[in-house]
Structure formats: C-alpha cells, structure tokens
Amino acid sequence: MKTILTALLLLLGNSIFAQPKFQINGNIANAKPNMLVFLMNGNDGKTIATDTVRDGKFTLKGSIAEPDIFQLGFVGYKEALDIFLDNDEVNITADFNQFSAATITGSAVQSDYQQFKSTFNPIRDRLNYLVQQINPEKNSFKRDSLIQLYELSKGKVLQEATLFAKGKPGSPVSSFVLFAISPLLNGNEDLEQRYAALNPSAKKGTFAKMIEQTIAEANLNKVGTVALEFSQKDTLGKMVSLQSFRGKYVLIDFWASWCGPCRAENPNLVNAFKKYSSKNFTVLGVSLDDNKASWMNAIRKDKLTWTQVSDLQSWNNQVAQLYKIRSIPANYLLDPNGKIIARDLRGEELQIKLKELLQ
C-alpha cells in the first residue's frame, strides 16, 4: 500500500512541476547530410536548441518562458526562418533550396504571425520605399505628394493593425503587432489605450515588455511634473536652454521637416503663436531632422518664427531621447514655472487650452 501511495505522489508531483515544452519537427527536402540545425532567440541571439539533420529530418526540443520570435537556421548558411514560438508542437516542411517558403503548421501563435506578415509586410515595404524617396527629394511639390502617399499607407497600416488586435486580443502576436506600429501611433496615450485593450494572455514575451517599458518611460513626463531641463543649438548654432524660457507659457514642439502630420499641424501652431505670443506664450521647436537644409527650408516654408533647436541626429536627437519621444508630432505645454500642464495638444484642443489660460 505504501509503495502504491508513493508512486501516486510521484506521478502527481511530476504533473504539477513538469514544465511545458516545445517540439519542432522538420522535414527538409534537398538537405545536405549531417547539417547542423539550430534555434536562436531573435532578440538576444542565444541558441536554445540544436540537432543534426538526418535523411532530411530533425527534431528540436526545449522549453521557453514566454512566446517569442525565434530564428531557425543551418550552421554555415545565412538564410533563416522566423518562427513565433510557444511551448507547443510545430511541424516544418520545406525545400532547402527554397527555405523561406517553408510551410509551418501546428502552432496557433505561428498561424497568427503568418497572417500578420502576409497583411502587413507589403504595406511596410511600401512605407519604407516612400521614406527613402521623401528624404532626398528636393522638389517641394514632389515631396508633398510623396508625403501624402506616405500618410495614406500609414493609415492603412493602422487600420489593419486595429482590426488584427480586435480580432485576436488574446494572442501574443497582437503585442508584437502593436510594438511594430507604435512609431506610427498618435503618442503614448494611443499606445497605452491599445495595449490596455488586449487580454492578459497577449501581454507576454519580449514585445509586451518593451511596450510596457515605453509606456512607463513616457509617464515619467506626466502632467503635473516639472519638465526635464535641456540645452541645444538653434539654427545659428547658439545654445538655447529650456531654463531661459521660465516666466512664460512654453509649448515644446517635437517635429521634423519629413513628418507629414507635423507639417499639417504647423499652420495651427503659427496661428496660436500670432494670437498669444504677446500674452506670455511662445513655442520652442525641437526638430528630429538630420539635414539642416531640409530643416531650414521647412521653417521658412511653414513660417515658423519661434525658436528652433536641433542636433540634426534624427531619432537620436538628445532632447527627444531625454523625453522618450517615440513618435511625432509630440508636444508639452509648460506653465511659467516649467511645470507640464498638458501634452500632445493639437488643432482646436491647443487653441481652447491657450484661450483658457491666456484670455
């Protein structure tokens, strides 16, 4: 009786403490004999499983803490296969000569990931192409036309991402999708609202953690806190400090000449500056440009007569890094004591706020 009880306790213990595991079964046509296949974490580059291909077949086993994107490849070959992996069984069928066209079945998260790629990759490629065309374009008419096309493609990305997340609120792939499109979103509040709408089962893995870190960093400059001090060179190369604006209401405006929504918002800023600059209000522009000529041309064309600063380091702009800026346009409205009293005011919202404060 004691032996039977001990065996039952052992079985119960194994069922409680056994870790979930993954298994990848590969069937690769035209594979060379004894090729070494490996599975690598796509974020930290660590190899978590290896096997030798025999008669075109291999098996990779292991356990992962959370679902994530991994690369499956062969030692000595550059081409690798992205897999969104959880602790489940996955079957891969492929021809080694066309490895990127492999068929992957058996995994719900991988199926979601493949759906995402088939929908988003063509639009992403279109956005990247347009950015490459916009940056060097000197003709203002052509540049504006390209920016309009960029905005249309961006809108399509956001539309598809919204549909995907609503359709799969419990999938970890939705966190990945949200992270991928976060630079295109309308500020931190937009990101935070979209992330909050996901189920707890979707908030797992590296991409969920990066979203949470982004949200936490953005909340460092919450309304009610004193804005972080900084200094940067203006268009003439003179250092300008935020401290020098104490005593005034200041709108710190993060923008760039290549940013379509920023340029579209500039007439509203011009209107606000004309209306309230004589009433203790000013704007301090922080540009994320990397080309001074483009920056200066945009200032002249949009008639931005307030102080502008930049280190011409694009997204690596030190002030943008300090303020954890992930998308533009973005702005902070400061009171005369340097305290943040509002964020990301645009259009009529900015006009209403300034009227409330200054009239």
N, C-alpha and C positions, 0 to 999 in steps of 0.2 A: 504493500500500500504506500509506504514511504517513497519507494522508487517511482511509482506512478505519479505521485504528487510532485516530486522533484522534476520529473520530465515535463509535467504540465506547466510548472512555474518557469522552466527554461524556455518553453515554447511561447508562453505569454510574454516573457521578458524580451525575446527576440522580436516579437511582433511590435512591441512598444518602442524599442530602441533602434530597430533597423532603419537606416537612412534610405530615403528614396534614391534611386539610381537611374542613370540614362544608359541607353544602349543604341549604338549606331551600327546598323548592318549595311555594308557596302557591297555592291555587285558592279564591278567596273570592267567593261569590255575593253580590249586592247591595252590593258595594263601590263607593264613590263614585270618580269618575275622579281619577286622579293623587294618590291618598292616599299619604302617606309612611309606610312601614312600617319599624320598627326592631327590633333585637335588643339587649337590655340585660342585663348581668350582674346577677343578682338580689342579689348580696352587696355589690358596690361601686358599683352604679349606672352603670357605664360602658357606653356604646353601642359595640358591636363590629361592627355591620353595618347598613346601611340600603339601601332600594330604593324605587322608586315603583311602585304598583300600576297595571298597565295591563291593561284588559279582564279584571279580576278576578284577574290572576296576578302573582306576584312571585317573585324568587329572591334569597335571602340566602346569601352565601358568606364563608368565613373560616377561621381556624384557632384552636383553643383549646388551652391547655397541658394541661388535665385536664378530665374530665367535671364538669359543674356544672349548677345550676338557672339558667335564663335566662327573661326575660320578653319575649314578642313582643307588640308593640302598634302603634298607629297614632298619629301626631302629632295632638294636639288631642282625643284620646279617652282616657277614664280606664280603660276595660276592657282588660286584658292577659291573655295566655295563658302559663301556666307550662310550660316545656319542660325536661326533663332531657336535656341535650345532650352528645354526644360528637362526635368527628370522623367523622361518618358522614352519610348522606343521609336526610333526613326529608321526608315529604310531609304537608302540612296541607290538609284540605278542610273548609270551614266556610261558614256563612251569616253575613254581617257583623252581621245583626240578632240572631243567637244565637251570638256568637263563642265564648263559654265552652263551648259544646257541640261544639267542633271535633273532628274525627277526625284523629289523628296516627299515622302508620304509618312503618315502615322503620327504626326505632331500637330496639335491644334494651333500652337503659337507660330510654328513654321508656316502653316497654311495662312494665318493672318498676315505674317510678314511677306509672303509671296504676293498676297493680294495688295498689300501696301505698295510693294515695289512696282508691280505692273501698272498701278494707277499713278503713282507719284513720280517715278523715275523720268518718264518723258517730259513732265512739266518741269521737274528740277533741271533737266538738261536744257530746256528752253530758257529758264531763268538765268542759268549760268552763261548761256550764249549771249543773252541780251546784256548782261552786266559787262561781258567782255567787249561788246560793241559800244556801250554807253560811255565807259570810262575814257577811251581815247578820242571820242567823236568831238570835233571842233565846231562843226556847223550846228548852231543853236536850234535851227528848225528840225534837223535830223535827230539831234539829241533829244528834243522834247517828244518827238514821235516815238523814239525808242523807249523813252521813259513811260509813255502811255501804254505801249505794248507790255512793258515790264509789269506795270500795275495790273493790267488785265490778267496776266499769267499768275501774278501773286494772288489775286482774288480767287482764281481757280484753285490754287493750292489750298488756301484757307477754307474754301467751300468743301473740297474733298476731304480735308483733314477733319472738319467738323462732322461730316457725315460718317466718317470712319469711326471716330471716337464715340459718337452717339450709338452707332450700331454695335460696337464692341467695347462697352465700358468696363468689362472685367478682364480684358486682355492686356498683358504686359506690353504688347506691341503698341497699344494706344499711348502709353507713356513715351515710347520711342518716337512715335509719330509727332506727339506734342513737343518733344525736345527738338526734333528735326525742324519744325516750323516755327519754333519760338522766336528766332530773329525777325520773323515777318509779322509777329503779333503786335497788337496795339498796347505795348507796355506791360509792366509786371502784373497789373490787376487783371488784364485779359488772360495772361498765362495762369495766374492763381485761380481764377474762376473756372477755366477749362480743366485744370488739374483736379480741383475740388469735386468736379462732376464725375470723375472716374471712381470705380469701385475699389475697395482695398486690395483686391486680387490683382489689379492693374498696377498698383503702386509698389512694384517690386523690381529689383535689378538696378544696374548702373544708371540707366537713363532717368528713372524715377528719382534716384538720389541726387542726380545733377539738377533736376528741376527743383527739388526741394531746397538745394543749396542756393540756386538762383533766386528763388522766392525769399529765402532768409536774408541773402545779401541785399536785395532790393529794399527789404523792410528796415535796413539799417538807417536809411534816409526817410524815415516816416514823417508824416505831417506832425508838427509839434516839436521836432528836434532841430537843433542848430545845424545849419548846412556846413559841411566839411570845407575847410579853407583850402585854397589853391592859388597858384600864380601861373600864368602862361603868357607867351608873347602875342602881341597884337599884330595887325597887318604891317606895321612899320618896324617890327622887331623889338618893341618896347615891352618889358614885363608889366603885366597888369594883374593885380591881386583882387580876389573877391572881397577882402577886408576893406579895400578902398571904396567900396560901394555902400558901406554902413551908413545908415541915416536915410536910405532910400528903399522903396519897394523895388525889388530886382527880379526879373524873370531870367533865370539861367536857361538858355535855349540850346539844346544839343541838336545839331543838324549837319547836313553836308550838301554840296552842290549836286551830287549824283542821286540824292534821295528825293524821289518823286513826291511823296506825301509832305516832306519838309518844304519843298518849293511851293507846293499847293497851299500850305499854311502861311507862307511868308506875307502875302497881302494882308492877312488878318493881323499879323504882328505889326506891320507897317502902320495900319490903321490905329491899333492900340497905342503905339508909340507916339504918333502925331497927336492923339487925343489926350494922352495923360503924361507925356514927358515933362510938361510944365507943372505937373501936380505931384512931384516927388516920385516919379516912376521911371525906370529905364529897363533896357534889355541888355543882357550880356550873352553874346553868341559864342558857343563853343563848337567849332567845326571839326568833323571827322574826315575831312578831306586829306588826300595825300599829294595833291597837286596844287601849288599855290596859284597858278594861272586860272585854273577852273574855279577855285575858291573866290578869287578876286572878281572874276567875271560874273559869278552868281551874285556877289554882293552888289556889284554895280547894276546888273540887270534887274534884280529884285528890289533895289533902292533901300538897302539895309543900312541905315545911317547911325546905328548904335555901335558900341564897342564890340569888336570881334576878336577872338583869340583862337589859336590852333598851334599844335606842334607838327602838323602835317604827317601824322602817323596813323591815319585812318582809324580802324577799330582799336588800335593800340594807343590812341590818344590818352595821355596820363590822367587827364581830368575825367574822361569817360571811364577809364579803368577804376579811378577812385570812387566814382559814383555808381559803379557796377552797371553801366549802360549796356543793354543787350539789344536794343532796337531804337530806331529814331523815326520820326521826331520824338523827343522827350524833353520835358521842362520841369523846373522847380520855381515856384513863386515864393520869394523871401520877404519878410517884413523888415522894417528899418533896423531891427536888432539882429538880423541874419537868421531868424527862425523860419523854417519851412512852414508855410501856411496853406499851400496847395500844390498838387502835382499834375502834370500832363493835362493842363488846360488848353483846349483848342477851340477854334471857331467861336461860337456865341458864348460858350462857357467862360472863356477868357474875358470877353467883353463884360459879361454880367458880374464876374468877380471883381474886376477893376472898378466898375461903376459903384459896386457896393463899398469898396474900400476908399475910393478917391473922390466921389462926388457927394 
